[in-house]
Amino acid sequence: MKKILSLIAMLVVTATAFAETTSEKIVEDNYALAGKVLSPKAVTVNWDTQKLVAVLDMTTCSDTENERVFSVSNNKTDVANWEQTNGGSTVHLFYTKDAQVWTSAGMETFHQKFAVQYRYQGDAGATSYYKEVTDPSTVTIVMDKTGISIDGKLVFPAAEMSNLYGEGDNQLYFGAGCGTPGFATYKSVELVTEKAEPFSPVALSTTDVANAVYNGTTTNYDAKTVDFVQYEEGKYKLVWKTLEAGSTILGDYTIDNITVAEDAETHVLTLTTTDTKGTWSNVNSAYGFMFGLAEGTKTAFTGFEGTCKLNETKDAIEKLKFKFNISIMGNEANLVFGEKASEPETGINATTVAEGAATLFTVDGVKLSKLQKGLNIVRSADGKVKKVLVK
């Protein structure tokens, strides 16, 4: 699977894969709170790659309501305060093993239930969420970029604790000193860092029909090859191998910075790009100088649009179609991959033009003795002019 990232994962999303994790202990393993205050411990967290993970044994708790479990704050003093008086923002976790608790709905029976409450200076109240656990002997609490989860269920969204979720490094404090003394046992409390794997480019290749309209001539191709490459997270490129305009082979043409969006019903990917220039490579030496092309030369394109349909297993391209226009030596080339152009109406079958029955010319007006490959101008005996395409 690292060859293709399961292609919709390769081509649509961008879920980061992690190669390894490292951890830093915040509290010594199997530490029993035992009613004591846990002094604030400084911890720097980057939510893009890190998370706080606490594994707790709550069977050692008493039957007192709302025992403190721990708090996380952006202020060393306010980590132990209910009223945030030092500019702090703090999330508190409390636990009730089995007791009657006064709530906004009156007295309620709490059984093995956590209360997660968030306060910040200037807030007159508190935002609270609750979670009952089934196995109090092993409770896993994770605070990551999504928020706070208890035993795998998101309990408090990060969006509602914005003061604790700044970009980059956040200086936070972990402690237990607010409210009723607690008796939880910290099996482990760690800052876990996830290291992302280096991204490996993934390429799919497909060969299909194509067509080019250049300098007034339409040319169909039976087999052209295009590589579809994810070269970094969320970024893709198309490489048209051996691009031709008419019979002139120019080289490989790459359009970068393509993004994809999947239709939920058809699963067809729509391709778009913010780029306006493509890059040449493997330039044909016979024509490179003539057309002003070299390795890395950029040529502007317009009108790019495309779609891609993957096969059922998402590991190959079923159908790729796209088109764009470029200008070569002042003449526009209309390029289409994935379909042929319809044959032009000629009114004359090239095989039935009898010698002497008509006058033949090239598109440039040069008189011919017989039909030649490509587009011919035929003037019949009655003066009518037709176009004849010979393959």
N, C-alpha and C positions, 0 to 999 in steps of 0.2 A: 504494500500500500504506500510507501513513500514514493513510489514511482508516480502515482497519479493522485494522491490526496482525495480520492473518490470522486471524481471530476466535478460534481456540483460543489463539493467542498473545495476543489481546486479552482473551479471557474466562477463560482458565485460568491462564496463567502471568503472568509478569511479567518477562520478559527485558528489561533496560534497553537502549534504543538510544542510541548515542553519536554526537553531532553532529560532534565534532572531537577531535583529540588534540594535546597539546603535549609537548615533551620538553626535558629539562635534561641536559646532558652531565656525566657523572661522570669520564670519562677522555677525553683528547683523541683524536680519530679517528686510526686507524692507529698507535697507540702499541705499540711492540715491547717486551715485558717483558724479553727478552734477559738472563735470569738475575738481574735486579735485584729488589729489594724495592719493592713499591708501597705507600707509606705510607697508613694508613687515611684514607679520606675520609668525612666525615659526610654522611649522607643521611637525610632525614626522609620516611617512606613511610606513606601511608594506603592499606591494601590494598583498600579499597572502590573506589577510583578510580585507583590507581597500580600500576605494575609496573616492575621492573628488567629491562632488555633488553640483553643483550650479544651482539654478533655477532663471532665469533672466527675467525682463521686459524690452524689447528693444524699446518700443514705446516712451519712454522718451528721446531717442537719437536724435541728431540733424541730418542735412543732410550733415554733414562734412564726408569726406571719411576716412575710417580706424580709427574710434574712438577706443581707447584702452578699452578693457573689463576687462581683468585681465591677469596676468602672473604667471607662476610657475617656480621656479628656484632652483638650488642646492647651490646658492650663494646669500647672503643677499643683496649685492650691485648690482650685475648683474641683479637681478630681474627687475630693472628699466632701464637697459641699452640695447641698440640695439647692440653695439659692446661689446662682452663679454671679458672684459679686466682683470678680477679677477679670471680667471680659471673657470668661470661659464658655465652652460648649462641651457638655458631658453626656454620655450615655451610661445609664446605670442598669445593672442586671440584679434583680432580686428573685428570691425563690421561697415558695411556701410549700412545706412538706405536707401539712394537713392542718388547716385552720380556717376560721371565719375571718374574712377580709372585707373591710369597708371599701366599696367602690362607688362610682357615680350612679350605679344601679341599686345601691343599698348593700346590705350584708350578703356576701356570697361565700360559698364554700370553695376554697382553693385546695386542690389535691395534686401534688407533684407538678405545680405550675410555676413557670417563670413569668415575671413581669419585666418588660424591657421599656425603660422610660428615658426620654431625652429632654434635656433642659439647656437653655442658653440665656445669657444675660439679656434682659429686656423682654423675655417671654414670661407672661404672667401665669402660665399653666405648665402643662407637660403633655407630650405626646406619648401614649403608652400602647404597647401591644403585648399579647399574652400567648404562651405556648405551654401546653401540658405534655409531659414526657411519659413514656411507657416503661423505660428502664432507667431509673434514677442512679443506678450504680455506674453507668457509663453514659455520660451526656457530652456530646461534642458540639461546641459553640465555635462558629467560624465568623470572623469579621473580615470581609473582603470588599472588593470594589462594588459588589452588588448590594451589600448591606450586612445585616447580622442574621445568620442562619443557626437554627438549633436542630440538631439531628437531621440535617439535610433539607429542612424546610425554611425558606426565607421568612423571617418574622418581622424585621424592620428594614425597609428599603433605604439604600444609601442616599437617595434623592431627598429624603426627609431629614438628613443629618449633614447638610451641605458644608457646614463649618468644620466638619471633621474629614472632609473629602476634597482637599485642594489638589491641584495638579502638582506632579513632581513629589518631592519629599515632604512629608507631614511630620512635624515634631509633636508627638503625642505622649501621654503618660498613662500607665496601667497601675491601678491600685485598688484597694478595698478599705474604705473608711467612712462611707456615707450610710447613715441609717442604722437599722438594727444589726448588732453583731452577727456575723455568719459563721457557719461551721462546715462549709463545704471542704472537700479534699481535692486539691489540684493534682490530678494524676500527671498532667503535663500542660505547660503553657509555653507556646513557642511562636516566634516570628518566622514564617515559612517564606522562602524566596524561591520562585519558580524561574528557572533559566530557560529561555526560549532556544529551540534548536535553530542553527543557521538555516536560512531558507534555501531550499534547493529548487532551481528553476525546473518547471515541468513543461514538456512540449508534446503536442499532438500534431500529427501531419495528416493531410487528406489530399487526394488527387481527384479532380473533377473537370468538367467542361468549363470553358470560359470564352469571353469574346472581347474584342477591342475595336473601337471605331476611331480611326486616326487618319487625318488628312483626306477625309471623304471616303475612306475604304473601310468596310466592315470585315473583320477576320474572325472566324470561329476556330477554337482550339478544342481538340478532343481530350487532351490530358494536360492539365496544369496542376502544379503542386503548391500548396500553401501550408506553412507551419503556424500553429496557434500556440503561443508560448505564454505561460505565467512566469514572469521574471522577478516579481516580488509580490508581497501580500497585496492583493486587490488590484494589481496592475498586469496588463496583458499586452501582447503585440501580435500583429499578423505579418508574416514574411512571405511575400509572393515570390516564389523561386522562378528565376529565368523569365522575368517579365518582358513581353514583346509588345511593340506597337506596330501593327502590320507584320511585316516579315523582319523587322529590325529587333534583334535581341539586345536588350540594354543591360540587364543584370538583375540582382535581387533587390526588391523594394520593401522596406519595413515601415509600418505605421505603428508607433508606440502609444503609450498612455491610454490604452483602451480599457474601459470598464464594462462590466456585464451586469445585466439584470434579468432575472428569470421570471417568466410568466407562470403563475401558480397552477394554471389549468393545462396549458400545452407543454410546459417545461422548455419552451424555446427561449434561448438567451438572446437578448437584444444587445448589440454592440454599439458603443458610442466612444468618442474620443474628443479631448479638448485640443489635441495637436492640430497643426495646420500644415506641417511639413513632414515628408517621409525621407528616409535615409537610404542611399544606394550602397550596395556592397557587391562583391564578385562582379564588378563592372566588366562588360565585354570590351576588351582592349581594342577591338577593331572599330568600335563605334564610340568609345568613351571620349576620346579627344574631339571627335566630330560634334558630339552632342554636349560637350562641356561637362562630362561626368567623371568622377573619380571616387575612390573609396571614401565613404563618409560624406559625400556631397548630399545636400538636402534639396529636395524639390517640393514646392508647395502643391497641396492637393485640396480639392473642394468636394462638397457633396457626399461625404462618406456616410454610409449607412449599411448595416449588416445584421444578420441573424445566424444563430448556430443551434442545431438540434443534435443532442447527444444520443447515443444508443441507450438501451435499457440499463445496462450495467455501468453507465456513466464513465466508461474508460476509453471511448473512441468517438470520433465525430461521425454522425449519421448524415448530416447535410449542413454545409457551410455556404452561405451566400453573402456577398457584399459587393459594393460598387463605389467608385470614386473617379474623379477627373484630375488629370495632371496636364501641364503644358510642356511640350517638348519642341524646342526650336521654334517657339511661337505658335505651334499648332496644338490644339487641345486633343488629348487622348481620353476617351471615355472607356473605362475598364470595368468589366463585370466578371466576377468569379462565381461559378455555380450554375450558370445557364448560358446557352448559346443564343445568338441573335437570330431573329427570323430572317429567312432568305429574302433578298430584295426582289420586287416584282420586275421581271425583265420583258415579258411578252414574247421573247424569242428563246428557244432552246438552243444552247450553244452547239449542240451536235447537229443541228439542222441548217446551220448557216452555210449555204453552198458558195463555193468560190465563184466570184463574179456577180453573185446575187445581191451583195451589199458592200458598202465601203466600211472598213474597220479603222478605229483610231484608239490610241491610249487616252486616259483621262486628261493628259496634258496636250492632246491634239495632234500627236505624232501618228502618221498614217502607218497602218500595219498591213502585212501581206496575209496574215492569218491570225486567228484568235490566239491570245496568249493567256497565261495563268494570271488571275487577278481580274480586275474590273476592265471591261472593254466597252467602247462606244460604237454602236452599230447603226449606220445610216442605210436604210433599205432603199430599194429602187423607187419606191413611191415617195421618198423624201422624209419618212418618219424616222425618228432617232430613238433608239432604245439602249438600255444598259444591259450588258451580259457579263455575269460573273462566272469565271472558269476556275475550278478548284484544282 
